[in-house]
Amino acid sequence: MKNSNSNWSEKALGLLFTVLPHHLISRVVFKLTRLKGPLVTPVIRWFIKTFKVDMSHAVIQDITSFPTFNEFFIRALKPELRPIAEGELELASPVDGTVSQCGDIMNDHLFQAKGQFYSVEDLLGGDALLAKLFQGGRFATIYLAPYNYHRIHMPIDGRLKKMIHVPGRLFSVAQWTVRAIPGLFARNERVVCLFSTPSGPMAMILVGAINVAAIETVWSGLVTPPKGKQVSEFNYEHTDKSYVKGEEMGRFNMGSTVILLTTDKVEWSQLLKPEQTLKMGELIGQFKH
């Protein structure tokens, strides 16, 4: 009975989230988190206490040194506390976070939550040819909580081929909304980054969420908030934008989710499973030549 009541409450909250003005709320948060003034330090102090943020890992630990809340939120960590999986065939976690789901891509679909799947093609903004690259491949969905480190790094050496901005909703990506809202990751605003790697093509999908009013990449700067409501593609085939494993490739300006898509040459670590917590750089899989 308890589980039934919980399911109904999640569905009810999911309906409420559907009618909220996601983008308006998120744009307000965008402005507020970039304000300077005497309230910045008290807000940071409240956030650290509420979400139990471990500031001992941060390069800058004096919270009065952050001019805005956003500067605190995207704080850098001490490199020695995030060693990168060194093996030539090893994939490293791109973020600090918690595994939501991982496994095989089955019939062009990814597992979201109990009884729910969504298609790779939809996730990639309707690009059927791109989706075919990952047919029979692997996926891993990693959730970043508010207390996590919010910079995103390369799991393996890669050369950037394409970036796609897909406009959409900004549902929360908390676990209850993932269970309650069908196809959530393929409905939210997202930035798809396609790389060529030693293990074949790899896509990193940076999924927006409520209050995630900005997603950045190191090669293009701020990608969202977007201009317009159309899918936008940026081709980097004729450039040499190469990034080594562990190098920063982007950041979230509030918490969200990263989805990795790989070919079947990649085998996830046996330790990679739902609810496992990860640190950036930690070994998550290996690939075959």
C-alpha angles and dihedrals in degrees: 000000000000092000091048092052090047092052092050093049091050091050091049092050089046090057090049091052090051093063098042117108093247098178095045091052092046094048090052089051089048090058096042095050090055097050119114123213147092094305095062097082096045090049091050090048090051091048093050091050096043097047097031095237114191103224093178088084093055124100089221111043099168101094092198087068093070110092093197137020090247092057088056092045094055093041119155121245129222105271093220090062092059107049113186121235100257106198116114091232096040128107119212127212108262094212148014104261149099126283110246097180138337138173142088127345103241120199091336091307136116125209112245105172140320107329093353130109134163132196128257089224092057091045090053094052097264096304102147095181091052091048090055090063089069099043108139091004134123136268138194126190115201123188122210114210122207092261094053129101106265106205117104123219138191114270090201138002108288146168117221114241106166144356123203125191111204115191118216147123125319104226117168111264095212114133095257093054091047087057094043105042117062117227092002098159092050091049100048123085110268146170117227116204116191120199136178110226139171087266093051129259117354129186125202112196115197106202120205124217142181107308091013090116096162138036118186136192125197093236099048107020117216110018098172142074084062133213109236132353102265128106108261124204127198117193118210098170093118096046130079102232100154125167130190126226110282095020116130113256102170149333143226119231091213128002126304145127140291121205119197121203120191139164124262088266087083123080117193119228114264086238092060104099139132115297093017111138117226138197121212110266095025117136111263103161151338135236135215122232 
